[in-house]
Amino acid sequence: MMLSRRNLLAGLAALPLAPGAGWGQGPDRRPPARPALSAGRIVASAGLPGTVAFALLDDPTRPLADAAQAAAPMMPASTLKAVTALYALSRLGPAHRFTTRIIRAGDMLVLAGGGDPVLSTDDLATLAGELVATGQPAPARFAVWGGALPQLEEIAPGQADHLAYNPALSGIILNFNRVHLGWRQGGAQMSIEARGSAHSPRAYTITAAPGDQSDLFTYREGEDRETWTVSRSAMSRPGSRWLPVRKPELYAGDVFQTLCRAKGLVLPAPKVIGTLPQGQIVASHSSPPLDRILRDMLYFSTNLTAEVVGLHASGARDPAASAQGMRAWLVAQGQGLDFTLADHSGLSPASRVTAQGMARLLAGPGLAAGLPALLKADPLDDDLGQGATAAGSVRAKTGTLNFVSNLAGYVMGPGGQPRAFAILCAEPARQAATSGQELPSGVLSWTRDAKRLQRDILNGWG
């Protein structure tokens, strides 16, 4: 049976990758071929404004196969999540799970978060059902504890208040600490829901109302409530969007109270506690294993998940110290010596990596840990259309901020071996001028041009 090269590559990409294994790795691997066309010529002809740094590496024991500005410090954006995934796997193990518990302590029932980054409304509904099935009497007090992780109002200060990818962080996390806002034309019948697949109860501790204002959103925080005001002019048509949650303990407690009431157990209004009391665990919920959580984090580029698993791995009490712990782990392996790390998600404008450092990390520890199996296949297809690169020939992580567009991962070489690469594009002046803004002028066209350049470089290497 004749196999085309495209079908062969697609079949190889579908094979599971064990730790230490890669595409085509083995004793009979052919020597790597030099790129037929240096990426530098492709970059020059593209004329993308700003800096383009890239590195291609066939083997961590050899020099770079192709590179330009490979030592330039660049903002990693979400490509940093690939580093965080390796760190979490090393420190916690792929089978690690996070547990949310219901504890009975005298006359008080406690919803105790375990820092599960993917806890959903549907999970809380299952937990409520398990609690009711135990026959527990209604408590005099109901509390929520989120002290398993540091408690921060937002992941990255300086971002606009309404951006759902920058919510609060706590040891209790529900729906990625987001709430769903929906409205009819003109802002009529606005709804705030803790939306899940099977359950979407109203979130009573968060309210929204239309207003005659120039800002798209304004936010006000009270002791036990979050209030959003939305510009009426922005709601001329029916619509919806996710909003970040800033009081995650009250949000989760409110939703759990509603779910329990629907099953016949009436809980008092939730109170946030700072110290977890001793008591009996009467119900619990465990997350999926860490490797599955990381695969979804890399696929959907979830900032909160990256910060949460990084903090779990380091045990540090704030993101900056946790990032330093991750860098120390890298340095201990002879990696990341030219990195400056300020977080785990890449949202911070203070983090810096180099193309050569990323490529060497991916070619060494990345392949050894089976990272290609966790990365998205052919990620440029999402923006440039199916077939942007040869099917199954690329597994990589994207990274996007305003006027920053990166791609780092693995491209299948002509000899069938995975080649580690990093392509980091940025226009620093425009990035600094628009940091934290939502879709500033010119960013969409610049980002699309950057992704086309990445496509052309990958096709030249592949």
Salt bridges, closest charged atoms under 4 A:
ASP58 OD1 - ARG419 NE 2.45
ASP59 OD2 - ARG29 NH2 3.46
ASP107 OD1 - ARG141 NH2 2.79
ASP122 OD1 - HIS199 ND1 3.21
ASP123 OD2 - HIS285 NE2 3.60
GLU193 OE1 - ARG195 NH2 2.74
ASP212 OD1 - ARG232 NE 3.04
GLU221 OE2 - LYS247 NZ 3.32
ASP382 OD2 - LYS376 NZ 2.21
ASP383 OD2 - LYS451 NZ 3.61
GLU427 OE1 - ARG430 NH1 3.22
GLU438 OE1 - HIS162 NE2 2.84
GLU438 OE2 - ARG241 NH2 3.50
ASP449 OD1 - ARG452 NH1 3.56
ASP456 OD1 - ARG455 NE 3.07
